[in-house]
């Protein structure tokens, strides 16, 4: 099958949507499918062979964050050329309502279109206001996927219609096989995310650290991600700052090793999350997970059975839960075992098969429609079977 996948966000800025699209593309390639991904990317960014650059992206505030998007006449021309050259059996657009390549592709594409909705935003005035503009594009979509029940709910409430829920995928064995790193072990708390994006929750974790460090004198925090490190620890008493180590941007291999090494992985995100891919990665690596009680996180963690939850944006609740977990070896072992079993439902072997089933459904449907149209034309004009 020839599959064209559209990534709305800049390929060179890490994020959950980009990781999902990358892993999906590589999974499909391993299965023997022909895949091309169209994505915004800076000219100097090295790209995998399956990625086609649609040009440089610009930062735009979007869903409580800053997304790097690509839109305009030049982008539209590149979309049309990519579609023309690709002759895809199916086009899979991610975030088709964002002002980026997905919407441009919806307008330009012909044939089967699958759309995946990642965003959870129950009060999006912008999406409601933009509906008349989006409607003609959305009507061309053959099948809709939502990565979680909360993303599906956002779609239903703002745009109408429905979607099948297929979660984000993870290569579970990649994280499970990673070797722990000795210098990252020893009563360590892990955090991975953009340091200077408030909704990722690092400020909440920083407010909880004095209590955690007071009650667990051997504990320390490892932080991986881009952002202003000095600003991140500015609220922390000076004598405690040496117990926070910033690792900067890490490779996928080091991310897996970090998650295999820590005693507790903390996800203090404050909102705007429809899934929580980092939770799945942490469980895959065997890290006991402690997360804010966002609805999406609770669902990924099986309502607290596969990971502990604390009250969102409550530093005292986070500190209590972290101290309790660091002090309880049996509970951490229990969470490792439960998480490792629970996470298998998110493995690409399962998620990829579900997505391929959607592709096959829409392409089979398109073939049937085309056959009906050909039969109708033959009957109308009295043509033989070999004439159309």
N, C-alpha and C positions, 0 to 999 in steps of 0.2 A: 504494500500500500504506500502511496506517496502522500505524506502528511506535511502540511504547512502549519507551523505554530507561530503565533504572534505574541511577543512579550511587550507589555506596555511600558515597562520601566527600564532604565539604563542598565545594560548588561554589566558594566564595570562597577556598579555600586551594589554591594551585596544586600540581599533581601529575600524573604521567604518565597515570594512569587517567582523571582529569578531562579532560586535553587530548585523549586518545584519543576519549572519548565526545563531547566538543564537536565535534571534527573529523568524526567519523562522522555526527553529527546534521546538520551543515551540508552534508556531502557528499550525504547522502540528500535533504535539502531541495532542493539544487541539481538533483537528478535528478527532482524533482517528487513525492516521497513526502511524506506527512503524518507529522510526527515530534513526539513529546512526550517530554521528559526529566524524570524525577522525581529530585530531588536534595536533600540537606540544604543549607540556606542560611540565613544570618542575615537577619533581616527587612529590614535596611537595605541589603543587597547588591543592586545593580542586576543584573537577570537578562536573558538573551536571551529573545526572545518564545517560544521553544520549550521553555523550562525552567519547571517547576512546583516551587515550594518545598515540601518536606515538613517544614519547621521547622528550628529551630536544632540544630546538632550538638554533641556533647560529645567532648572528647579522650579517646582510649582507646589504651593501648599495644597495637600490633599489628604483627607481623612485623618486629621490630627497629626500629620507628619509632613515631610517635604519629599515629594516624589520627583524624580527626574524623567520628564516626559518628552515626547517628540510629536510635533503637530505642525501643519501648514502645507502650503502648495508643493514645496520640494518633497516633503515627506509623503504626500499623497501620490506624487509621481513615482517615487521609489516603491510604494506599496503596489501600484498598478503594474510596474515592471516585474516585481517579485512574483506577483500572481500570474502574470503572463508567462514568465520563464518557468515557473514551477509546475504548471498543469497538475495541480494537486487533486487527489481523490477526495480529500477532506481538508478543510481549513479549521484549525482550532485556535480560537481567539481567547485570550485571558484578559479579564477586566474590560469588556467591550464598551462600558459606559464611561470609562476614564477618557479625558481629552488627549488621546494619544493614538498610537498606531492601530489599536484594536477597533476604535470607532471608524477610522479611515478605511480599514480593511472590510468592516461590515458594509460600508457604503459601496465599496468597489467589487467585492467578491461575488462570484456566481457559483452555483452548486452548493453541496452540503457544507454547512457551517455549524460547528460545535462551539459553544461559549462556556467558559468557566468563570464563575463569580467568586471572588475571594473576600470581598469587603463586607464587614459587618458594621453598619451605621444606621441604627434605628430611627434617627432624627435628621436625615440628610435633606435639608431644604434645597440644596443645590440639585440633587438628583430629582426631586419632585418638580422643580422649576424647569429642568432640562428635558423632562419627559417628552414634550411635543417634538423636540429636535431628535431625541433618541428613538422614538417609536418606529419610524420607517426603517432604521437600521436593525432594530431588535426583531422586527417582523420577518427578517430574512434568516434568522437563526433557526436551524433545524432541531437542535437539542441543547438543553441547558444543564450545566453541572454546577452545583454549589459545593464548596469544600467543607461546609459544616451546616448544621441546622440554622445557625445564626446568620450565616451568609444567605441561606435560602430564604429566611424570614425577611431580610432586608430586600431581597429581590421581589418577593411576593408583595410586600407592603408598598414599595415605591414604584414598581414597574409592572406589576401584574404577572400572570402566568405562574409557572412553577418550575422546579428543577429537581433532578435526581441528586442526592447527596453522595459524593465520592470524596473522601478525605485526601489531604495532601499525602504524598508518598515519601518513604524513606528507605534507603538501602540499609536495613537493620543489621545485616551481617558486617557491613563496613564498620559500623560503630562498635559492634560486639567484638570484632577481631582486634581492635586497636590496643596497643600496648600502653599501660599506664606509664607516666613519667615520674621518676622518683622525687624530683624536686617539686612536683606539684601535689605530692601526697602528704598526709599528716594533718588531719583536722582542718581540711580546706573547704571553703565555700566557693562555688563557681558562679560567675555571671558572664553571659555572652550577649552583646547587643550594642547598638549605637549609644555611646556614652552621653552625648549631648541631645538626645531625643527624650524629653521628659516622660512620654507615655511608656517608654521601656522600663521605667521605674527605678533606675539606679539611685536617684535622690531619696526614695523611700528606704532602700536598703542602707544607704549611708546614715540615715537617721536612726536605724536600728542597730548599727554596728557597735556603738559604745556599750549598750547593754549586753550584746552578744560577747564582745571581747572581755567585758568585766567578768562574766560568769564562765566563760571558756577561755582562760588565759593563753592557751596554746593555739587558738583558732586564728585563721587569716583568710583574706579574701583575694581571689584571683579574678581579674577583669580582662576580658578579651573584647576588643571592638575599637572603632575609631571615635575620636572626640578629644576634647580638652581635658587632659588628666588632672592638671592642677585645679581647674575649676570643679572637677568632680569630687575632690577631697577637701574643698575649701571649708565645708561645714563640719568636718571631722576634727576633733582635737588634735593638735600637732603631734602629741606623743603617740597617737594611734596610727598615724599615716603610714608608718613603715610596715604596718601589717596588711597594707593593701598593695598588691603588685599588679601593675598594668602590663599586659602582654602585647598591646596593640592589635593590629589585624593579624589573624592567624590563618594558616592554610586549613583546608578540610581535614588533612591528616592530623594536624595539631589540635584542631577543635575536637576531633574524636578522642585523641589522647587525653586532652583536658577533661572531657566528660567521663572518661574511664578512671581518672585519677582522683576527682574530688569526692569528699564525703557527703556533701549535699550540693545539689544544683538549685539555685534560687531564681525564680522568674517573677519579679515584683511588678510586672506590667500593670498599668493603671487603666487601660481601656483601648478601644479601637482594634481589638483582636478578634478575628473570626475563627481562628484555629489554634495555632501555637506549635509550629513545626519544631521549635527548639525543645519543647517538652518531649516530643516523640524521639528526637535525636538523643536526648539525655537518657530516656528509658532504654533505648536501644543499646546505649553504652553501659547500662547497669548503674547509672547514677540515681540515688534517691532524690526525688523531686519535691521541692517546696514551692508552691505557686500561689499567687493572689487568686481569690475566689471568683474571678470572672466566669461568666456562664460558659464561654467557649473553652476555657482552661479546665473547668470542672468536668465538662463532657469528655475532653481528651484524657483526663486522669480518672475516668470511670467514677465520677462523683466522689473522689477522694480515696477510692480503693487502691489505685495505682500510684498515688502521690498525695502528700499532705497539702492542705489549703489553709491560707490565712486571710483575714479580712482585708479587702482591697484598700490600698493607700494608708493602712494603719501600721505604723512602724512598731508600735508596742506588740501588736498581734504577730507581726513578722518575727520580732526578737524572741517572743515566747516560744513560737513554733520552732525556730531555728535552734534555740538552746535545748529544747526538748528532744529534737531529732539528733543533734550532735551528741547528746548524753545517752542515747538509747541505741546501742548496737543492734539489738534484736529487731527493733522497728526498721532500722536502715536495711537490714538483711531482708526483712519481709517485703519492703518496698522494692528492693532490687529484683526479688523473685517475681512479685506480682507484675511489676513494670515490664520485665522481660517477656512474660507470657502475653500480657495485654497488648504490647506493641506490635505483635505479629500481624494484627489486622491492618496495620498501616504500611506493611512491606510492599515494595513495588510488584512483587509476584501477584499480590491480590489487587492492589490499586490499579496497576497497569492493565490487568485483565479486564477490570470493570470499564476503564476508559476505552479500551479497544472494542468492547461490546457496544459502546455508544457509537463509535466510529462505524462499526459494521452495520448497525441499525440504520444510521442515516444514509450511508452509501447504498445499502440494499434498497432503501426507500426511494432514493434518487434514481436508481436503475429501474425500479418498477414504474415510477412515474414516467421516465423517459420511454420505456417500452410501451406504456399506455398511449403516450403522445404519438409515437411512431405508428401504432396500430390505428389510431384515430385518423391520422393523416393519410395512411394507405387507403382506408375505407373511403375517406372524403374524396380523394383524387383517383381512386381506382388503380393504385400502384401495386406492382408485384412485390413480394417480400424482399427481393434483392435490390429494389430501387430506392430504399430509404434506410 
